[in-house]
Amino acid sequence: FAIAEELSYHQIVYEHTWACPYGDYRGYGSYERLDSLLERGSKMVAEELAEYNIIVSPIGKGFKIGREQNLNLLHTDKRHQSREGAYMKACINYLLIYKQPFTAEVSNCGVKAETAKIIREIAERVVLSE
């Protein structure tokens, strides 16, 4: 499993999503186990459909790192992304397509400047350091 070197015009991108904090994590036992299963499942889908040259967007990995840094990436329903989570998702997908670090002129899209900077750094680490 690897992030594609270059996206073609008709590239299929499968999003590895994030875990949600349910009581027993819907039977999966823990945040960590659910994160691991989501990542493994995304890779399995991409491998199974390899003939279609599917790549996986590692959004869940960015969310996991953000959660470990106490970023609020989930909306109050604890399932959907917050503004910060949407920014994380957008940053990861942007980097997946363009393969270049962000410039100083990048928009914060309504996210506090300090938080946006942290999110961009996480996204760069997840996408460009893999």
FIKOLZA-1660 file (N, C-alpha, C; in steps of 0.1 Angstrom, whole numbers, plus 5000, padded with zeros to 4 digits):
% residues 130
   i   px   py   pz ch aa at
   1 5009 4988 5000  A  F  N
   1 5000 5000 5000  A  F CA
   1 5009 5012 5000  A  F  C
   2 5006 5021 4991  A  A  N
   2 5014 5034 4990  A  A CA
   2 5005 5044 4984  A  A  C
   3 5008 5056 4987  A  I  N
   3 5000 5067 4981  A  I CA
   3 5006 5069 4967  A  I  C
   4 4997 5070 4957  A  A  N
   4 5002 5071 4943  A  A CA
   4 5011 5083 4941  A  A  C
   5 5021 5082 4932  A  E  N
   5 5030 5092 4929  A  E CA
   5 5023 5104 4923  A  E  C
   6 5013 5101 4914  A  E  N
   6 5007 5112 4907  A  E CA
   6 4992 5107 4904  A  E  C
   7 4983 5116 4907  A  L  N
   7 4969 5113 4904  A  L CA
   7 4966 5116 4889  A  L  C
   8 4960 5106 4883  A  S  N
   8 4955 5108 4869  A  S CA
   8 4942 5116 4870  A  S  C
   9 4938 5121 4858  A  Y  N
   9 4925 5128 4858  A  Y CA
   9 4913 5121 4863  A  Y  C
  10 4913 5108 4861  A  H  N
  10 4902 5099 4865  A  H CA
  10 4906 5090 4876  A  H  C
  11 4914 5094 4885  A  Q  N
  11 4918 5086 4896  A  Q CA
  11 4907 5084 4906  A  Q  C
  12 4906 5072 4911  A  I  N
  12 4896 5069 4921  A  I CA
  12 4903 5070 4935  A  I  C
  13 4898 5078 4944  A  V  N
  13 4904 5080 4957  A  V CA
  13 4894 5074 4967  A  V  C
  14 4898 5065 4975  A  Y  N
  14 4890 5059 4985  A  Y CA
  14 4894 5065 4998  A  Y  C
  15 4884 5070 5006  A  E  N
  15 4888 5077 5018  A  E CA
  15 4888 5067 5030  A  E  C
  16 4899 5066 5037  A  H  N
  16 4901 5059 5049  A  H CA
  16 4896 5069 5060  A  H  C
  17 4884 5066 5065  A  T  N
  17 4877 5076 5075  A  T CA
  17 4882 5074 5089  A  T  C
  18 4876 5081 5098  A  W  N
  18 4880 5082 5112  A  W CA
  18 4871 5073 5121  A  W  C
  19 4876 5070 5132  A  A  N
  19 4868 5063 5143  A  A CA
  19 4860 5073 5151  A  A  C
  20 4849 5068 5156  A  C  N
  20 4840 5076 5165  A  C CA
  20 4840 5071 5179  A  C  C
  21 4838 5079 5189  A  P  N
  21 4839 5075 5203  A  P CA
  21 4825 5070 5208  A  P  C
  22 4822 5058 5205  A  Y  N
  22 4809 5052 5210  A  Y CA
  22 4813 5044 5223  A  Y  C
  23 4802 5041 5231  A  G  N
  23 4804 5034 5243  A  G CA
  23 4814 5022 5243  A  G  C
  24 4811 5012 5235  A  D  N
  24 4820 5001 5233  A  D CA
  24 4826 5001 5219  A  D  C
  25 4826 5013 5213  A  Y  N
  25 4831 5015 5199  A  Y CA
  25 4824 5005 5190  A  Y  C
  26 4810 5004 5192  A  R  N
  26 4801 4995 5184  A  R CA
  26 4807 4981 5183  A  R  C
  27 4812 4976 5194  A  G  N
  27 4816 4962 5194  A  G CA
  27 4831 4960 5190  A  G  C
  28 4838 4971 5187  A  Y  N
  28 4852 4970 5183  A  Y CA
  28 4861 4971 5194  A  Y  C
  29 4857 4974 5206  A  G  N
  29 4865 4974 5218  A  G CA
  29 4872 4987 5222  A  G  C
  30 4878 4994 5213  A  S  N
  30 4885 5006 5216  A  S CA
  30 4887 5015 5204  A  S  C
  31 4891 5027 5207  A  Y  N
  31 4894 5037 5196  A  Y CA
  31 4905 5031 5187  A  Y  C
  32 4916 5026 5194  A  E  N
  32 4927 5021 5187  A  E CA
  32 4924 5009 5178  A  E  C
  33 4916 5000 5183  A  R  N
  33 4912 4988 5175  A  R CA
  33 4904 4993 5163  A  R  C
  34 4894 5002 5165  A  L  N
  34 4886 5007 5154  A  L CA
  34 4894 5014 5144  A  L  C
  35 4903 5023 5149  A  D  N
  35 4912 5030 5139  A  D CA
  35 4920 5019 5131  A  D  C
  36 4925 5009 5137  A  S  N
  36 4933 4999 5130  A  S CA
  36 4924 4991 5120  A  S  C
  37 4912 4988 5124  A  L  N
  37 4903 4981 5114  A  L CA
  37 4899 4989 5103  A  L  C
  38 4897 5002 5105  A  L  N
  38 4893 5011 5094  A  L CA
  38 4905 5013 5084  A  L  C
  39 4917 5014 5089  A  E  N
  39 4928 5015 5081  A  E CA
  39 4931 5002 5073  A  E  C
  40 4930 4991 5080  A  R  N
  40 4932 4978 5073  A  R CA
  40 4921 4976 5062  A  R  C
  41 4909 4979 5066  A  G  N
  41 4898 4977 5056  A  G CA
  41 4900 4986 5044  A  G  C
  42 4904 4998 5046  A  S  N
  42 4906 5007 5034  A  S CA
  42 4917 5001 5025  A  S  C
  43 4928 4996 5031  A  K  N
  43 4939 4990 5023  A  K CA
  43 4934 4978 5016  A  K  C
  44 4925 4970 5022  A  M  N
  44 4920 4958 5016  A  M CA
  44 4911 4961 5004  A  M  C
  45 4903 4971 5005  A  V  N
  45 4895 4975 4994  A  V CA
  45 4903 4980 4982  A  V  C
  46 4913 4988 4985  A  A  N
  46 4922 4992 4974  A  A CA
  46 4930 4981 4968  A  A  C
  47 4934 4971 4976  A  E  N
  47 4942 4960 4971  A  E CA
  47 4932 4951 4962  A  E  C
  48 4920 4949 4967  A  E  N
  48 4910 4940 4960  A  E CA
  48 4907 4946 4947  A  E  C
  49 4906 4960 4946  A  L  N
  49 4903 4966 4934  A  L CA
  49 4915 4972 4927  A  L  C
  50 4926 4966 4928  A  A  N
  50 4939 4971 4923  A  A CA
  50 4939 4974 4908  A  A  C
  51 4931 4966 4901  A  E  N
  51 4930 4968 4886  A  E CA
  51 4924 4982 4883  A  E  C
  52 4918 4988 4892  A  Y  N
  52 4912 5002 4890  A  Y CA
  52 4922 5013 4895  A  Y  C
  53 4933 5009 4900  A  N  N
  53 4943 5018 4904  A  N CA
  53 4938 5028 4915  A  N  C
  54 4931 5022 4924  A  I  N
  54 4925 5030 4935  A  I CA
  54 4936 5034 4945  A  I  C
  55 4936 5046 4950  A  I  N
  55 4945 5050 4961  A  I CA
  55 4936 5053 4973  A  I  C
  56 4943 5053 4985  A  V  N
  56 4936 5056 4997  A  V CA
  56 4940 5069 5003  A  V  C
  57 4930 5077 5006  A  S  N
  57 4933 5090 5013  A  S CA
  57 4934 5087 5028  A  S  C
  58 4945 5090 5034  A  P  N
  58 4947 5086 5048  A  P CA
  58 4941 5096 5058  A  P  C
  59 4928 5099 5056  A  I  N
  59 4921 5109 5065  A  I CA
  59 4921 5104 5079  A  I  C
  60 4918 5091 5081  A  G  N
  60 4917 5085 5094  A  G CA
  60 4930 5086 5102  A  G  C
  61 4941 5085 5095  A  K  N
  61 4954 5086 5101  A  K CA
  61 4956 5100 5107  A  K  C
  62 4952 5110 5099  A  G  N
  62 4953 5124 5103  A  G CA
  62 4944 5126 5115  A  G  C
  63 4932 5121 5115  A  F  N
  63 4923 5123 5126  A  F CA
  63 4928 5116 5139  A  F  C
  64 4935 5105 5137  A  K  N
  64 4940 5098 5149  A  K CA
  64 4951 5106 5155  A  K  C
  65 4960 5112 5147  A  I  N
  65 4971 5120 5152  A  I CA
  65 4965 5133 5158  A  I  C
  66 4955 5139 5152  A  G  N
  66 4949 5151 5157  A  G CA
  66 4942 5148 5170  A  G  C
  67 4936 5137 5172  A  R  N
  67 4929 5133 5184  A  R CA
  67 4940 5131 5195  A  R  C
  68 4951 5125 5192  A  E  N
  68 4962 5124 5201  A  E CA
  68 4968 5137 5206  A  E  C
  69 4966 5147 5198  A  Q  N
  69 4971 5161 5201  A  Q CA
  69 4960 5169 5206  A  Q  C
  70 4949 5163 5210  A  N  N
  70 4937 5170 5216  A  N CA
  70 4930 5180 5207  A  N  C
  71 4931 5178 5194  A  L  N
  71 4923 5187 5185  A  L CA
  71 4909 5182 5185  A  L  C
  72 4900 5192 5184  A  N  N
  72 4886 5189 5183  A  N CA
  72 4882 5187 5168  A  N  C
  73 4882 5175 5163  A  L  N
  73 4880 5173 5149  A  L CA
  73 4866 5168 5146  A  L  C
  74 4858 5165 5157  A  L  N
  74 4845 5160 5155  A  L CA
  74 4834 5170 5160  A  L  C
  75 4823 5170 5152  A  H  N
  75 4812 5178 5156  A  H CA
  75 4806 5174 5169  A  H  C
  76 4796 5181 5174  A  T  N
  76 4791 5177 5188  A  T CA
  76 4784 5164 5187  A  T  C
  77 4780 5158 5176  A  D  N
  77 4774 5145 5175  A  D CA
  77 4784 5134 5176  A  D  C
  78 4797 5138 5177  A  K  N
  78 4808 5128 5179  A  K CA
  78 4809 5118 5167  A  K  C
  79 4804 5122 5156  A  R  N
  79 4804 5113 5144  A  R CA
  79 4809 5120 5132  A  R  C
  80 4804 5131 5129  A  H  N
  80 4808 5139 5117  A  H CA
  80 4819 5148 5121  A  H  C
  81 4826 5153 5111  A  Q  N
  81 4837 5162 5113  A  Q CA
  81 4832 5176 5117  A  Q  C
  82 4840 5183 5126  A  S  N
  82 4838 5197 5129  A  S CA
  82 4844 5205 5118  A  S  C
  83 4844 5218 5119  A  R  N
  83 4851 5227 5110  A  R CA
  83 4866 5223 5109  A  R  C
  84 4872 5220 5120  A  E  N
  84 4886 5216 5121  A  E CA
  84 4888 5203 5114  A  E  C
  85 4878 5194 5116  A  G  N
  85 4879 5180 5110  A  G CA
  85 4878 5182 5095  A  G  C
  86 4869 5190 5090  A  A  N
  86 4867 5192 5076  A  A CA
  86 4879 5198 5070  A  A  C
  87 4886 5207 5077  A  Y  N
  87 4899 5213 5073  A  Y CA
  87 4909 5203 5072  A  Y  C
  88 4910 5193 5082  A  M  N
  88 4920 5182 5081  A  M CA
  88 4917 5174 5068  A  M  C
  89 4905 5171 5066  A  K  N
  89 4901 5162 5054  A  K CA
  89 4905 5170 5042  A  K  C
  90 4902 5182 5041  A  A  N
  90 4906 5190 5029  A  A CA
  90 4921 5191 5027  A  A  C
  91 4928 5193 5038  A  C  N
  91 4943 5194 5037  A  C CA
  91 4949 5181 5032  A  C  C
  92 4944 5170 5037  A  I  N
  92 4949 5157 5033  A  I CA
  92 4946 5154 5019  A  I  C
  93 4934 5157 5014  A  N  N
  93 4931 5154 5000  A  N CA
  93 4938 5164 4991  A  N  C
  94 4940 5176 4995  A  Y  N
  94 4948 5186 4987  A  Y CA
  94 4962 5181 4985  A  Y  C
  95 4968 5177 4996  A  L  N
  95 4982 5172 4995  A  L CA
  95 4983 5159 4987  A  L  C
  96 4973 5151 4988  A  L  N
  96 4973 5138 4980  A  L CA
  96 4973 5141 4965  A  L  C
  97 4966 5152 4961  A  I  N
  97 4965 5156 4947  A  I CA
  97 4978 5163 4942  A  I  C
  98 4982 5173 4950  A  Y  N
  98 4993 5182 4945  A  Y CA
  98 5007 5178 4950  A  Y  C
  99 5008 5170 4960  A  K  N
  99 5021 5165 4964  A  K CA
  99 5032 5175 4968  A  K  C
 100 5028 5187 4972  A  Q  N
 100 5037 5197 4976  A  Q CA
 100 5033 5203 4990  A  Q  C
 101 5042 5207 4998  A  P  N
 101 5039 5213 5011  A  P CA
 101 5031 5226 5009  A  P  C
 102 5024 5230 5019  A  F  N
 102 5016 5242 5019  A  F CA
 102 5026 5254 5019  A  F  C
 103 5021 5265 5013  A  T  N
 103 5029 5277 5013  A  T CA
 103 5024 5286 5025  A  T  C
 104 5031 5296 5028  A  A  N
 104 5027 5305 5039  A  A CA
 104 5014 5312 5036  A  A  C
 105 5010 5313 5023  A  E  N
 105 4997 5320 5019  A  E CA
 105 4985 5312 5020  A  E  C
 106 4985 5300 5025  A  V  N
 106 4974 5291 5025  A  V CA
 106 4963 5296 5035  A  V  C
 107 4950 5294 5031  A  S  N
 107 4939 5299 5039  A  S CA
 107 4936 5290 5051  A  S  C
 108 4931 5296 5061  A  N  N
 108 4928 5289 5074  A  N CA
 108 4913 5284 5073  A  N  C
 109 4906 5289 5064  A  C  N
 109 4892 5285 5061  A  C CA
 109 4883 5286 5074  A  C  C
 110 4885 5297 5082  A  G  N
 110 4877 5299 5094  A  G CA
 110 4882 5292 5106  A  G  C
 111 4892 5284 5105  A  V  N
 111 4898 5277 5116  A  V CA
 111 4909 5286 5123  A  V  C
 112 4909 5286 5136  A  K  N
 112 4919 5295 5143  A  K CA
 112 4933 5292 5137  A  K  C
 113 4941 5303 5135  A  A  N
 113 4954 5302 5128  A  A CA
 113 4963 5291 5134  A  A  C
 114 4964 5291 5148  A  E  N
 114 4973 5281 5154  A  E CA
 114 4969 5267 5152  A  E  C
 115 4955 5265 5153  A  T  N
 115 4950 5251 5150  A  T CA
 115 4952 5247 5136  A  T  C
 116 4949 5257 5126  A  A  N
 116 4951 5254 5112  A  A CA
 116 4965 5250 5109  A  A  C
 117 4974 5257 5115  A  K  N
 117 4989 5254 5113  A  K CA
 117 4992 5240 5117  A  K  C
 118 4987 5236 5129  A  I  N
 118 4989 5222 5134  A  I CA
 118 4983 5212 5125  A  I  C
 119 4971 5215 5120  A  I  N
 119 4964 5205 5111  A  I CA
 119 4971 5204 5098  A  I  C
 120 4976 5215 5093  A  R  N
 120 4984 5214 5080  A  R CA
 120 4997 5206 5082  A  R  C
 121 5003 5208 5094  A  E  N
 121 5016 5200 5097  A  E CA
 121 5013 5185 5098  A  E  C
 122 5001 5182 5104  A  I  N
 122 4997 5168 5105  A  I CA
 122 4995 5162 5091  A  I  C
 123 4987 5169 5083  A  A  N
 123 4984 5165 5070  A  A CA
 123 4997 5163 5062  A  A  C
 124 5006 5172 5063  A  E  N
 124 5019 5170 5055  A  E CA
 124 5026 5158 5060  A  E  C
 125 5026 5156 5073  A  R  N
 125 5033 5144 5078  A  R CA
 125 5027 5131 5073  A  R  C
 126 5013 5131 5073  A  V  N
 126 5006 5119 5069  A  V CA
 126 5007 5116 5054  A  V  C
 127 5007 5126 5046  A  V  N
 127 5007 5124 5032  A  V CA
 127 5021 5125 5026  A  V  C
 128 5029 5135 5029  A  L  N
 128 5041 5137 5022  A  L CA
 128 5053 5129 5028  A  L  C
 129 5051 5124 5041  A  S  N
 129 5062 5116 5047  A  S CA
 129 5060 5101 5046  A  S  C
 130 5050 5097 5039  A  E  N
 130 5047 5083 5037  A  E CA
 130 5055 5077 5026  A  E  C
% end
